[in-house]
Amino acid sequence: MKAYTINSYSKTEKLKVVEISTPEPKADEVLVEIYATSINQLDNKIKNGEFKLLLPYSLPLVLGHDVAGVVVKIGSEVTRFKIGDKVFARPADFRIGTFAEYIAMNERDVALKPKNISMEEAASIPLVALTVWQAFVEKAKLKKGQRVFIQAGSGGVGTIAIQLAKHLEATVATTTSAANADLVKKLGADLVIDYKTQDFEIILSQYDLVLNSQDEKTLSKSLKILSRGGKVISISGPPDPAFAKESGLSWFIKLAIYFLSRKTINQAKKLGVDYSFLFMKANGKHLAEIGKLIDQGIITPVLDTVFPFEELNQAMDYVDSGRAKGKVVVKIK
């Protein structure tokens, strides 16, 4: 099968198309023929070497964290899926590889594709929607009437986060450019802040939750807009000691994470708020719940561009530019 691989960590080197063996599913795995995948910032960060300490992959590596396709083979112990099922998934860490024509995944990481969307739309959903679900539902337990600030509302995570927060009956503030204000309002944002001309930390106060996806400076400002007891959940770092412990990292990495996060955690404590880092995990059950919301029309995928498989490197560059509205998808079949 064809696949895009990296042989070394590099900011400049392009992914290379190679012929590799089609994977054979293990007893608890399904083999999926990939119809579409999508590009995430995580793919670029792994390619650039930014995550090599947290995610020590062996090289060469096939990147890709989102998949929509059809089950073409099942392992002997698989009970939830059959050949011919249309599915979507975010493969587990160290089992990624959706920039290819096939992938084998544990059935627990897979869900049936929502019936009312295309393969390309389905491929845009898993990583970003699981991130938001695990932040709002699992971690923050966001409740009706609470106020949440979602940074970069027109991005891949932001477009889904606004919709899920509104479904949970929260009040939503978000940042975006003036050009994308109508988009985020249509998705449900109650208050839209133009990050180019306005300072959110002046406009917002007494918020219950912040979903942080930006840099350290923005994170520091975000801590200050919370009411006492409020929470910042960051998907862009810094990682915190709880994450290091849960991930079973080495003592050296745990120590490094302690020092990296100490400033933010101390600031949060002084303000009487909570800081935590989220690195989402593959979860087919969560994805099935998200799929129900899509089937009901509560969550709608937002696609910027669909690239052909031959232009995957161009798709990576486009995502890295930060200009995308919603998700960038690559059509494989």
C-alpha positions as CSV (number, residue, x, y, z in Angstrom):
1,M,0.0,0.0,0.0
2,K,1.0,3.7,-0.4
3,A,1.9,5.7,2.7
4,Y,3.5,9.0,3.6
5,T,6.5,8.5,6.0
6,I,9.1,10.5,7.8
7,N,12.6,9.1,8.3
8,S,13.8,11.8,10.6
9,Y,12.4,14.8,12.6
10,S,12.5,17.9,10.5
11,K,10.8,21.2,10.0
12,T,11.7,21.5,6.4
13,E,11.8,17.9,5.0
14,K,8.6,16.8,3.3
15,L,6.8,13.5,3.9
16,K,7.7,10.8,1.3
17,V,5.4,8.4,-0.5
18,V,6.6,4.8,-0.1
19,E,5.2,1.4,-0.7
20,I,4.8,-0.6,2.5
21,S,3.0,-3.8,3.5
22,T,-0.7,-3.6,4.2
23,P,-1.0,-4.3,8.0
24,E,-2.6,-7.6,9.2
25,P,-5.1,-7.0,11.9
26,K,-4.5,-8.7,15.3
27,A,-7.2,-10.6,17.1
28,D,-8.9,-7.5,18.5
29,E,-8.3,-5.2,15.5
30,V,-10.1,-4.2,12.4
31,L,-8.4,-3.4,9.1
32,V,-9.9,-0.3,7.6
33,E,-9.5,0.9,4.0
34,I,-9.0,4.6,4.4
35,Y,-11.2,6.9,2.3
36,A,-10.2,10.1,4.0
37,T,-8.0,11.5,6.7
38,S,-7.4,15.0,8.1
39,I,-4.4,17.1,9.1
40,N,-3.9,18.2,12.7
41,Q,-1.4,20.5,14.3
42,L,-0.2,17.4,16.2
43,D,1.0,15.9,12.9
44,N,3.2,18.9,12.2
45,K,4.5,18.9,15.8
46,I,5.5,15.3,15.7
47,K,7.1,15.8,12.3
48,N,9.1,18.7,13.7
49,G,10.3,16.8,16.7
50,E,8.4,18.9,19.2
51,F,6.9,15.8,20.8
52,K,9.7,13.3,20.6
53,L,10.2,13.2,24.4
54,L,6.5,12.8,25.2
55,L,5.8,10.5,22.2
56,P,9.0,8.6,21.5
57,Y,8.1,7.0,18.1
58,S,10.3,4.7,16.2
59,L,11.3,6.0,12.8
60,P,10.4,5.7,9.9
61,L,6.9,6.7,10.9
62,V,3.6,7.0,9.1
63,L,1.8,10.1,10.5
64,G,-2.0,10.7,10.7
65,H,-4.5,10.8,13.6
66,D,-7.9,10.8,11.9
67,V,-9.6,8.2,9.6
68,A,-12.8,7.5,7.9
69,G,-13.2,4.4,5.8
70,V,-14.6,0.9,5.5
71,V,-13.8,-2.2,7.5
72,V,-12.3,-4.8,5.1
73,K,-11.0,-7.4,7.5
74,I,-11.6,-8.2,11.2
75,G,-9.6,-10.1,13.8
76,S,-10.9,-13.3,15.4
77,E,-11.9,-11.6,18.6
78,V,-13.7,-8.6,17.1
79,T,-17.4,-8.4,18.2
80,R,-18.4,-4.8,17.5
81,F,-17.8,-4.5,13.8
82,K,-18.2,-6.5,10.6
83,I,-16.7,-6.3,7.1
84,G,-18.3,-3.5,5.1
85,D,-19.0,-1.2,8.1
86,K,-18.3,2.4,7.5
87,V,-16.3,3.7,10.4
88,F,-14.3,6.7,11.8
89,A,-11.7,6.8,14.4
90,R,-8.7,8.5,16.0
91,P,-6.1,5.6,16.3
92,A,-4.4,5.2,19.7
93,D,-0.9,6.8,20.2
94,F,1.8,4.5,18.9
95,R,-0.8,3.0,16.5
96,I,-1.2,6.1,14.3
97,G,-0.7,6.0,10.6
98,T,-3.7,7.3,8.6
99,F,-1.6,9.0,5.9
100,A,-1.9,5.7,4.1
101,E,-4.3,3.5,2.2
102,Y,-5.0,1.1,5.1
103,I,-4.7,1.0,8.9
104,A,-5.3,-1.7,11.5
105,M,-6.8,-0.4,14.8
106,N,-8.1,-1.9,18.0
107,E,-11.9,-2.1,17.8
108,R,-12.3,-0.2,21.1
109,D,-10.9,3.0,19.3
110,V,-13.4,2.8,16.4
111,A,-17.0,4.0,16.0
112,L,-19.6,3.7,13.2
113,K,-19.5,6.7,10.9
114,P,-22.5,9.0,11.3
115,K,-24.9,8.3,8.4
116,N,-25.7,11.9,7.5
117,I,-22.2,13.1,6.6
118,S,-19.6,12.2,4.0
119,M,-16.4,10.3,4.5
120,E,-14.4,13.6,4.1
121,E,-16.6,15.2,6.8
122,A,-16.3,12.2,9.1
123,A,-12.5,12.2,8.8
124,S,-12.4,15.8,10.1
125,I,-14.1,14.9,13.4
126,P,-12.3,12.3,15.6
127,L,-9.2,14.1,17.1
128,V,-10.8,17.5,17.6
129,A,-14.1,16.2,18.8
130,L,-12.6,13.8,21.2
131,T,-10.4,16.6,22.5
132,V,-13.4,18.8,23.2
133,W,-15.5,16.0,24.6
134,Q,-12.8,14.9,27.0
135,A,-12.2,18.6,28.0
136,F,-15.9,19.6,28.5
137,V,-17.7,16.4,29.5
138,E,-15.1,14.2,31.1
139,K,-12.7,16.7,32.7
140,A,-14.6,20.0,33.3
141,K,-18.1,18.5,33.6
142,L,-19.4,21.7,32.0
143,K,-22.9,22.6,33.2
144,K,-25.9,24.6,32.0
145,G,-25.4,28.3,32.6
146,Q,-21.6,28.2,33.0
147,R,-19.4,30.6,31.0
148,V,-16.6,29.2,28.8
149,F,-14.0,31.0,26.8
150,I,-12.9,29.1,23.7
151,Q,-9.7,30.5,22.1
152,A,-9.5,30.4,18.2
153,G,-13.1,29.7,17.6
154,S,-12.8,29.3,13.8
155,G,-10.1,26.6,14.1
156,G,-10.5,22.8,14.0
157,V,-11.0,22.4,17.8
158,G,-12.8,25.7,18.2
159,T,-15.6,25.1,15.7
160,I,-16.5,21.8,17.4
161,A,-15.9,23.2,20.9
162,I,-18.4,26.1,20.4
163,Q,-21.1,23.6,19.2
164,L,-20.6,21.2,22.0
165,A,-20.6,24.0,24.7
166,K,-23.8,25.4,23.3
167,H,-25.4,21.9,23.4
168,L,-24.4,21.7,27.1
169,E,-26.2,25.1,27.5
170,A,-23.1,27.1,28.4
171,T,-22.5,30.7,27.5
172,V,-19.6,30.9,24.9
173,A,-17.1,33.6,24.3
174,T,-14.5,33.1,21.6
175,T,-11.7,34.9,19.7
176,T,-11.3,35.0,15.9
177,S,-10.6,37.5,13.2
178,A,-13.3,39.9,11.9
179,A,-13.5,37.8,8.7
180,N,-14.6,34.7,10.6
181,A,-16.9,36.4,13.1
182,D,-20.1,35.4,11.2
183,L,-18.9,31.7,11.1
184,V,-18.4,31.4,14.9
185,K,-21.7,33.3,15.5
186,K,-23.5,30.8,13.3
187,L,-22.0,28.0,15.3
188,G,-23.4,29.5,18.5
189,A,-20.8,31.9,20.0
190,D,-22.5,34.4,22.2
191,L,-19.6,36.9,22.4
192,V,-17.0,37.2,19.6
193,I,-13.8,39.0,20.2
194,D,-11.6,40.2,17.3
195,Y,-8.1,39.1,18.5
196,K,-6.5,41.6,16.1
197,T,-8.1,44.7,17.6
198,Q,-9.4,43.7,21.1
199,D,-7.9,42.3,24.3
200,F,-10.0,39.4,25.6
201,E,-8.5,39.8,29.1
202,I,-10.1,43.3,29.4
203,I,-13.5,42.3,28.0
204,L,-14.0,39.0,29.9
205,S,-14.2,38.3,33.7
206,Q,-15.7,35.8,36.1
207,Y,-15.6,32.9,33.6
208,D,-15.9,29.3,34.8
209,L,-13.8,27.6,32.1
210,V,-11.2,28.4,29.5
211,L,-10.2,26.0,26.7
212,N,-6.6,27.1,26.0
213,S,-5.0,26.3,22.7
214,Q,-2.6,29.1,22.3
215,D,0.8,30.3,23.6
216,E,2.1,30.8,27.2
217,K,1.3,34.5,27.1
218,T,-2.3,33.9,26.2
219,L,-2.5,31.2,28.9
220,S,-1.3,33.6,31.5
221,K,-4.0,36.2,30.5
222,S,-6.6,33.4,30.5
223,L,-6.0,32.5,34.1
224,K,-6.9,36.0,35.1
225,I,-10.4,36.0,33.6
226,L,-11.6,33.2,35.7
227,S,-13.8,33.4,38.8
228,R,-12.3,31.7,41.9
229,G,-12.6,28.0,41.5
230,G,-12.6,28.3,37.7
231,K,-10.6,26.0,35.4
232,V,-8.2,26.3,32.6
233,I,-7.8,23.2,30.5
234,S,-4.9,23.6,28.1
235,I,-4.4,21.4,25.0
236,S,-1.3,23.3,23.9
237,G,0.8,23.0,27.1
238,P,2.6,23.1,29.3
239,P,2.1,19.5,30.3
240,D,1.5,19.2,34.1
241,P,2.8,16.6,36.7
242,A,-0.6,14.8,36.7
243,F,-0.2,14.2,32.9
244,A,3.4,13.0,33.4
245,K,2.3,10.5,36.2
246,E,-0.6,9.2,34.2
247,S,1.5,8.7,31.1
248,G,4.2,6.7,33.0
249,L,7.0,9.0,31.8
250,S,10.6,8.6,33.0
251,W,11.7,10.5,36.1
252,F,13.8,12.8,34.0
253,I,10.8,13.8,31.8
254,K,8.6,14.1,34.9
255,L,11.2,16.5,36.4
256,A,11.4,18.5,33.2
257,I,7.6,18.8,33.1
258,Y,7.5,19.9,36.8
259,F,9.8,22.8,36.0
260,L,8.0,23.7,32.7
261,S,4.6,23.9,34.4
262,R,5.6,25.3,37.7
263,K,5.2,29.0,36.7
264,T,1.6,28.4,35.4
265,I,0.6,26.2,38.3
266,N,1.8,28.7,40.8
267,Q,0.0,31.6,39.1
268,A,-3.2,29.5,39.0
269,K,-2.9,28.8,42.8
270,K,-2.4,32.5,43.6
271,L,-5.6,33.3,41.6
272,G,-7.6,30.5,43.3
273,V,-8.1,28.7,40.0
274,D,-7.2,25.3,38.6
275,Y,-4.8,24.5,35.7
276,S,-4.6,21.2,33.9
277,F,-3.2,19.8,30.7
278,L,-5.2,17.6,28.4
279,F,-3.7,15.2,25.8
280,M,-6.7,13.5,24.4
281,K,-6.9,9.7,24.1
282,A,-8.5,7.5,21.5
283,N,-11.9,6.3,22.7
284,G,-14.5,4.6,20.5
285,K,-17.3,5.0,23.1
286,H,-16.8,8.8,23.3
287,L,-16.6,8.9,19.5
288,A,-19.9,7.0,19.3
289,E,-21.6,9.6,21.6
290,I,-20.2,12.4,19.3
291,G,-21.5,10.5,16.3
292,K,-25.1,10.6,17.8
293,L,-24.8,14.4,18.1
294,I,-23.8,14.6,14.5
295,D,-26.6,12.4,13.4
296,Q,-29.0,14.6,15.3
297,G,-27.6,17.7,13.6
298,I,-26.3,19.1,16.9
299,I,-22.7,19.1,15.8
300,T,-21.8,19.9,12.1
301,P,-18.3,19.4,10.7
302,V,-16.7,22.5,9.4
303,L,-14.3,21.9,6.4
304,D,-11.9,24.4,5.0
305,T,-10.4,22.5,2.1
306,V,-10.2,18.9,0.8
307,F,-6.9,18.0,-0.8
308,P,-6.2,14.9,-3.0
309,F,-3.9,12.3,-1.5
310,E,-1.1,13.4,-3.9
311,E,-1.1,16.8,-2.3
312,L,-0.8,15.8,1.3
313,N,2.4,17.8,1.9
314,Q,0.6,20.9,0.6
315,A,-2.2,20.2,3.1
316,M,0.3,19.9,5.9
317,D,1.8,23.3,4.9
318,Y,-1.6,24.9,4.8
319,V,-2.5,23.7,8.3
320,D,0.9,24.9,9.6
321,S,0.2,28.3,8.2
322,G,-2.7,28.8,10.7
323,R,-5.1,30.1,8.1
324,A,-7.5,27.2,8.0
325,K,-11.2,27.6,9.0
326,G,-12.3,24.4,10.5
327,K,-10.5,21.3,9.3
328,V,-8.3,20.4,6.3
329,V,-9.0,17.0,4.9
330,V,-7.2,14.7,2.5
331,K,-9.2,12.4,0.3
332,I,-7.5,9.0,-0.2
333,K,-10.1,6.9,-2.0
